[in-house]
Amino acid sequence: MHNQFIQTWLKDLPQFMDSSKFHYLPYGIASIVAVLVLGYWLQLKGRSTWGKEELISRFSSRISPWTLVGKVLVYGAVFAALIAIAAAPIRTDSHDEIPTGSMQVAAVIDASGSMAKEDYRDEFPDENGVTYPMELGPYGRRIDMVKKILKTQIFPAIKDNEFCMSLFGQEAKNQMECEFGLDKALFELDTQNPAWIDVNQARGDGSSDPVKGLQMALMQFAHSPAPQKQKVILLFTDGGMDGDGKDLPKVVQAIQNTHIKVIVIGIGSEESGPIRTYNANGTFKENLKLDGCQDKDQDGACLTKLDKGGIDKLATTLGATELFYKSGEKLAIDWTHKLGGTKPVTQERHVYHSLLITCVALLLLIELRGLPFAGRRRRRR
């Protein structure tokens, strides 16, 4: 622990100081010593020449050589700290960030009916910090988690770059053309516009065809040509591919030709469960029942779970990075590095503040040193 403390302390030391300022240090210390010693000698001489010992001992404290030593140490330390401040100590911090305007990021979001499954209700506390009551409507759905990941993990990494978004089900919907910045996206998410990112917002019967969403992302990039920018597609899905897949090879070829990075993010629980439906007033209606469901419970309600195998296959075909959201955890990825186009950024911080605080504290200490004994001297008189 002792070694760890030393390493932390050394890490916080300034990395640049104007060392020429320290040439004045010995002259300053010598001057301080000379002035204080001269003052000490004049005090002793004045007392012995003009003072009466019985009055001096009664109304003033004895002059001690240790007081002189203390003053020399304190004023010497203050002078040394002032020299250090004058040397303008600077600490340099380096980190990577995505340069402004270097990327186009397209979010392709699965808006099929299965994204309404409430796998994350316990992860979405309301304003009072408690779990949202079941009787107040849909909450903590898979598509709600997509919104949360966008806002808390992805948007901070891609700020000041172009962003576009599409939803897909059986067909795809161009929800937001590529535009600089995240003002529109954040406004919609912050105002919780349910029609902006929600299930069954793309045309179709509630089924899922991610190829349609990928085609829409490619079209959005074509509408905002920027060949010098790194293009990234973020595909959010719970799996399943209800389309015929005949256009998938063309999509893969287009992605490869334009060097687009694709990240596939699996959303949903691997535990099979029903999709709850609600009345207009938010009360529970019934679990969803559809004739085309492949998996049903004994009451005929549709059951759904994360199709990990389907996502694996799709990610492999696309040559994509594959991620799966685990409940209660952040996605295991460094977005700044993975999205690409990073640059090293160096920031300089002036670190004289602690030295200045030390100077003030030492001066207060030396000037107020007799305050605790004032009452004692009054009682003695």
C-alpha positions as CSV (number, residue, x, y, z in Angstrom):
1,M,0.0,0.0,0.0
2,H,2.9,2.3,0.8
3,N,4.4,1.8,-2.6
4,Q,1.1,2.3,-4.3
5,F,0.7,5.7,-2.5
6,I,4.1,6.8,-3.7
7,Q,3.4,5.8,-7.3
8,T,0.1,7.7,-7.2
9,W,1.8,10.8,-5.7
10,L,4.6,10.7,-8.4
11,K,1.9,10.3,-11.1
12,D,0.3,13.5,-10.0
13,L,3.5,15.5,-10.0
14,P,3.8,18.2,-12.7
15,Q,5.5,17.1,-15.9
16,F,6.8,20.6,-16.8
17,M,8.1,23.4,-14.7
18,D,10.4,26.4,-15.5
19,S,13.4,25.2,-13.4
20,S,15.2,28.5,-14.0
21,K,13.0,30.1,-11.3
22,F,14.5,27.9,-8.6
23,H,17.8,29.7,-9.0
24,Y,16.4,32.4,-6.8
25,L,15.5,29.9,-4.0
26,P,18.9,30.0,-2.1
27,Y,19.0,33.8,-2.3
28,G,15.5,34.1,-1.0
29,I,16.0,31.7,1.9
30,A,19.2,33.5,2.9
31,S,17.4,36.8,2.9
32,I,14.6,35.4,5.0
33,V,17.1,34.0,7.5
34,A,19.0,37.2,7.7
35,V,15.9,39.4,8.3
36,L,14.5,37.1,10.9
37,V,17.8,36.7,12.8
38,L,18.3,40.5,12.7
39,G,14.8,41.0,14.1
40,Y,15.4,38.4,16.8
41,W,18.7,40.1,17.8
42,L,17.1,43.6,17.8
43,Q,14.3,42.3,20.1
44,L,16.7,40.8,22.6
45,K,18.8,44.0,22.6
46,G,15.8,46.3,23.0
47,R,14.5,44.3,25.9
48,S,17.8,44.3,27.7
49,T,18.4,48.0,27.1
50,W,15.0,49.6,27.6
51,G,12.9,47.1,29.4
52,K,12.4,46.0,33.0
53,E,12.5,42.3,33.4
54,E,9.6,42.1,35.9
55,L,7.3,44.0,33.5
56,I,8.5,42.2,30.4
57,S,7.8,38.8,31.9
58,R,4.4,39.9,33.1
59,F,3.0,41.6,30.0
60,S,4.7,39.7,27.1
61,S,5.9,36.2,26.3
62,R,9.5,35.2,26.5
63,I,11.5,35.4,23.2
64,S,12.5,31.8,22.3
65,P,15.1,30.7,19.8
66,W,12.7,27.9,18.8
67,T,10.2,30.6,17.7
68,L,12.9,31.9,15.4
69,V,13.5,28.4,14.0
70,G,9.8,27.9,13.4
71,K,9.5,31.2,11.5
72,V,12.5,30.4,9.4
73,L,11.0,27.0,8.4
74,V,7.5,28.4,7.7
75,Y,8.6,31.5,5.7
76,G,11.2,29.4,3.9
77,A,8.5,26.9,2.9
78,V,6.2,29.7,1.8
79,F,8.9,31.2,-0.3
80,A,9.8,27.9,-1.9
81,A,6.1,27.3,-2.7
82,L,5.8,30.8,-4.3
83,I,8.9,30.0,-6.4
84,A,7.2,26.7,-7.5
85,I,4.1,28.6,-8.4
86,A,6.2,31.1,-10.4
87,A,7.7,28.1,-12.3
88,A,4.1,27.5,-13.7
89,P,3.8,23.8,-13.0
90,I,1.9,22.0,-15.8
91,R,0.5,18.4,-15.9
92,T,-0.1,16.9,-19.3
93,D,-3.0,14.4,-19.7
94,S,-3.5,12.4,-22.9
95,H,-6.5,10.5,-24.2
96,D,-8.1,9.4,-27.4
97,E,-11.3,10.9,-28.8
98,I,-13.1,10.8,-32.1
99,P,-12.3,13.9,-34.1
100,T,-15.2,16.3,-34.8
101,G,-17.0,15.5,-38.1
102,S,-14.9,12.4,-38.9
103,M,-17.7,9.8,-38.8
104,Q,-21.2,8.9,-40.1
105,V,-23.0,6.5,-37.7
106,A,-26.3,4.8,-38.7
107,A,-28.4,3.1,-36.0
108,V,-30.5,0.3,-37.5
109,I,-33.1,-0.7,-34.9
110,D,-35.3,-3.8,-34.8
111,A,-38.9,-2.5,-34.3
112,S,-40.6,-5.9,-34.7
113,G,-43.2,-7.1,-32.3
114,S,-40.8,-9.2,-30.2
115,M,-38.9,-6.0,-29.2
116,A,-41.9,-5.3,-26.9
117,K,-41.0,-8.0,-24.5
118,E,-40.3,-6.5,-21.1
119,D,-37.0,-8.1,-20.3
120,Y,-35.6,-5.1,-18.5
121,R,-38.4,-3.8,-16.3
122,D,-36.3,-4.0,-13.2
123,E,-33.5,-1.9,-14.8
124,F,-35.8,1.1,-15.4
125,P,-36.7,2.7,-12.1
126,D,-39.1,5.6,-12.2
127,E,-38.4,9.1,-10.8
128,N,-38.9,7.9,-7.2
129,G,-36.3,5.2,-7.6
130,V,-38.7,2.3,-7.4
131,T,-39.7,-0.3,-10.1
132,Y,-42.4,0.9,-12.4
133,P,-45.7,-0.7,-11.4
134,M,-47.1,-3.4,-13.7
135,E,-50.5,-1.8,-14.0
136,L,-49.1,1.4,-15.6
137,G,-48.4,0.0,-19.0
138,P,-45.4,-1.3,-21.0
139,Y,-42.0,-0.6,-19.5
140,G,-38.4,-1.9,-19.7
141,R,-38.9,-3.4,-23.1
142,R,-36.1,-4.5,-25.4
143,I,-36.6,-1.4,-27.5
144,D,-36.5,0.8,-24.4
145,M,-33.1,-0.7,-23.6
146,V,-31.9,0.2,-27.2
147,K,-32.9,3.9,-26.4
148,K,-31.0,3.7,-23.1
149,I,-27.8,2.3,-24.7
150,L,-27.9,4.9,-27.5
151,K,-28.2,7.8,-25.0
152,T,-25.9,6.6,-22.3
153,Q,-23.1,4.7,-24.1
154,I,-23.1,5.5,-27.8
155,F,-24.0,9.2,-28.1
156,P,-21.2,10.4,-25.7
157,A,-18.7,8.6,-28.0
158,I,-20.0,10.1,-31.3
159,K,-20.9,13.6,-30.3
160,D,-20.2,16.2,-33.0
161,N,-20.4,13.7,-35.8
162,E,-23.2,12.7,-38.3
163,F,-25.9,10.4,-37.0
164,C,-28.8,8.8,-38.8
165,M,-31.4,6.2,-37.8
166,S,-33.8,3.7,-39.3
167,L,-36.3,1.2,-37.9
168,F,-37.1,-2.1,-39.5
169,G,-39.7,-4.8,-39.2
170,Q,-41.0,-6.5,-42.4
171,E,-40.0,-3.3,-44.1
172,A,-37.7,-0.4,-43.1
173,K,-38.5,3.2,-42.2
174,N,-36.1,6.1,-42.6
175,Q,-36.6,7.7,-39.2
176,M,-33.7,10.3,-39.4
177,E,-31.5,11.3,-42.3
178,C,-27.8,11.7,-41.5
179,E,-27.2,15.1,-39.9
180,F,-24.4,16.7,-37.9
181,G,-24.8,16.5,-34.1
182,L,-27.3,14.8,-31.9
183,D,-29.7,17.6,-31.1
184,K,-32.7,16.1,-32.8
185,A,-32.0,12.6,-31.4
186,L,-31.6,13.8,-27.9
187,F,-34.6,16.0,-28.1
188,E,-36.8,13.1,-29.2
189,L,-35.3,10.8,-26.5
190,D,-35.5,13.3,-23.7
191,T,-39.1,14.2,-24.5
192,Q,-39.9,10.5,-24.7
193,N,-41.7,10.7,-28.0
194,P,-43.1,7.1,-28.2
195,A,-43.7,7.3,-31.9
196,W,-40.0,8.0,-32.7
197,I,-38.5,4.7,-31.6
198,D,-41.1,2.1,-30.9
199,V,-42.3,-1.3,-31.9
200,N,-44.3,-1.8,-35.1
201,Q,-43.3,1.6,-36.4
202,A,-42.0,0.2,-39.6
203,R,-44.3,-1.1,-42.3
204,G,-45.3,-4.8,-42.1
205,D,-46.9,-7.4,-40.0
206,G,-44.6,-7.2,-37.0
207,S,-42.0,-9.6,-38.4
208,S,-38.3,-8.9,-38.7
209,D,-36.0,-8.5,-41.7
210,P,-32.7,-6.9,-40.8
211,V,-31.6,-6.8,-44.5
212,K,-34.2,-4.1,-45.1
213,G,-32.8,-2.0,-42.3
214,L,-29.2,-2.4,-43.6
215,Q,-30.4,-1.4,-47.1
216,M,-32.0,1.7,-45.5
217,A,-28.7,2.6,-43.8
218,L,-26.8,2.3,-47.1
219,M,-29.4,4.6,-48.7
220,Q,-28.9,7.1,-45.9
221,F,-25.2,7.1,-46.4
222,A,-25.7,7.6,-50.2
223,H,-28.0,10.6,-49.5
224,S,-25.2,12.2,-47.5
225,P,-22.1,11.4,-49.5
226,A,-18.8,11.8,-47.5
227,P,-16.2,9.4,-48.8
228,Q,-13.5,10.7,-46.5
229,K,-15.6,9.8,-43.3
230,Q,-15.6,6.5,-41.5
231,K,-19.0,4.9,-41.8
232,V,-20.4,2.7,-39.0
233,I,-23.7,0.7,-38.8
234,L,-25.0,-0.2,-35.4
235,L,-27.6,-3.0,-35.8
236,F,-29.8,-3.6,-32.7
237,T,-31.9,-6.7,-32.9
238,D,-33.2,-9.6,-30.8
239,G,-32.6,-12.0,-33.7
240,G,-34.8,-13.7,-36.2
241,M,-34.8,-13.1,-39.9
242,D,-38.2,-13.5,-41.5
243,G,-37.2,-12.2,-44.9
244,D,-36.1,-14.4,-47.7
245,G,-32.5,-13.1,-47.5
246,K,-32.0,-12.9,-51.3
247,D,-30.7,-9.3,-51.0
248,L,-28.2,-10.1,-48.2
249,P,-25.2,-10.9,-50.6
250,K,-25.7,-7.5,-52.3
251,V,-25.8,-5.8,-48.9
252,V,-22.6,-7.6,-47.8
253,Q,-20.9,-6.6,-51.0
254,A,-21.9,-2.9,-50.7
255,I,-20.6,-2.9,-47.1
256,Q,-17.3,-4.4,-48.1
257,N,-16.9,-2.0,-51.1
258,T,-17.4,1.1,-49.0
259,H,-15.4,-0.2,-45.9
260,I,-18.3,0.2,-43.5
261,K,-17.9,-1.1,-40.0
262,V,-20.8,-3.1,-38.7
263,I,-21.5,-3.8,-35.1
264,V,-24.4,-6.1,-34.3
265,I,-25.9,-5.7,-30.8
266,G,-28.1,-8.5,-29.5
267,I,-30.9,-7.3,-27.2
268,G,-33.1,-9.5,-25.1
269,S,-33.1,-12.3,-22.6
270,E,-32.3,-15.9,-23.5
271,E,-35.2,-17.0,-21.3
272,S,-38.4,-17.6,-23.2
273,G,-41.4,-15.5,-22.2
274,P,-44.6,-13.8,-23.3
275,I,-45.2,-10.3,-24.7
276,R,-47.6,-8.4,-22.6
277,T,-50.2,-6.2,-24.2
278,Y,-52.1,-3.3,-22.5
279,N,-55.3,-1.3,-22.8
280,A,-55.3,2.4,-23.7
281,N,-55.4,3.3,-20.0
282,G,-52.2,1.3,-19.3
283,T,-53.9,-1.7,-17.6
284,F,-52.8,-5.2,-18.6
285,K,-54.9,-6.7,-21.3
286,E,-53.4,-10.1,-22.2
287,N,-50.3,-11.8,-23.4
288,L,-49.9,-11.4,-27.2
289,K,-51.4,-14.2,-29.3
290,L,-50.7,-14.6,-33.0
291,D,-51.3,-17.4,-35.4
292,G,-47.8,-17.3,-36.9
293,C,-45.9,-17.7,-33.6
294,Q,-43.4,-20.6,-33.7
295,D,-43.4,-21.0,-29.9
296,K,-46.5,-20.7,-27.8
297,D,-47.5,-21.4,-24.2
298,Q,-50.4,-23.6,-23.1
299,D,-52.8,-20.7,-23.4
300,G,-51.7,-20.0,-27.0
301,A,-49.7,-16.8,-26.2
302,C,-46.6,-16.2,-28.2
303,L,-43.2,-16.9,-26.5
304,T,-40.0,-15.2,-27.5
305,K,-36.4,-15.2,-26.5
306,L,-33.1,-13.8,-27.8
307,D,-32.2,-15.7,-31.0
308,K,-28.5,-15.9,-30.3
309,G,-27.8,-18.4,-33.1
310,G,-29.5,-16.2,-35.7
311,I,-27.5,-13.1,-34.6
312,D,-24.2,-15.2,-34.7
313,K,-25.0,-16.2,-38.3
314,L,-25.9,-12.7,-39.4
315,A,-22.8,-11.1,-37.8
316,T,-20.5,-13.7,-39.4
317,T,-22.1,-13.1,-42.8
318,L,-21.6,-9.4,-42.4
319,G,-18.1,-9.6,-41.0
320,A,-19.4,-7.6,-38.1
321,T,-18.4,-7.2,-34.5
322,E,-20.9,-9.0,-32.3
323,L,-22.1,-7.8,-28.9
324,F,-24.8,-9.0,-26.5
325,Y,-26.3,-6.8,-23.8
326,K,-26.2,-8.5,-20.4
327,S,-28.7,-7.3,-17.8
328,G,-27.3,-4.7,-15.5
329,E,-24.0,-4.4,-17.3
330,K,-22.5,-2.1,-19.9
331,L,-21.7,-3.4,-23.3
332,A,-18.2,-4.9,-23.3
333,I,-16.7,-2.4,-25.8
334,D,-14.6,0.8,-25.9
335,W,-16.8,2.8,-28.3
336,T,-14.2,5.5,-28.9
337,H,-11.6,2.9,-30.1
338,K,-14.0,0.5,-31.8
339,L,-15.8,3.1,-33.9
340,G,-12.5,4.2,-35.3
341,G,-11.0,7.4,-36.5
342,T,-9.6,8.3,-33.0
343,K,-6.9,10.8,-32.5
344,P,-4.6,11.5,-29.5
345,V,-5.7,14.6,-27.6
346,T,-3.3,16.3,-25.1
347,Q,-4.6,18.6,-22.4
348,E,-2.4,20.8,-20.1
349,R,-3.5,21.5,-16.6
350,H,-1.9,24.1,-14.3
351,V,-1.4,22.5,-10.9
352,Y,-0.3,25.4,-8.7
353,H,-3.6,25.4,-6.7
354,S,-2.4,23.1,-3.9
355,L,0.8,25.1,-3.5
356,L,-1.2,28.3,-3.2
357,I,-3.4,26.8,-0.5
358,T,-0.3,25.6,1.3
359,C,1.1,29.1,1.3
360,V,-2.1,30.6,2.8
361,A,-2.3,27.9,5.4
362,L,1.3,28.4,6.5
363,L,0.9,32.1,6.7
364,L,-2.2,31.8,8.8
365,L,-0.4,29.3,11.0
366,I,2.5,31.7,11.8
367,E,0.3,34.8,12.2
368,L,-2.3,33.1,14.5
369,R,0.2,30.9,16.4
370,G,-0.4,32.8,19.7
371,L,-4.2,32.8,19.6
372,P,-4.7,29.6,21.7
373,F,-2.6,31.1,24.5
374,A,-4.2,34.6,24.6
375,G,-6.7,33.7,27.2
376,R,-4.1,32.1,29.4
377,R,-2.0,35.2,29.4
378,R,-5.0,37.4,30.3
379,R,-5.7,35.2,33.3
380,R,-2.0,35.3,34.4
381,R,-2.2,39.1,34.5
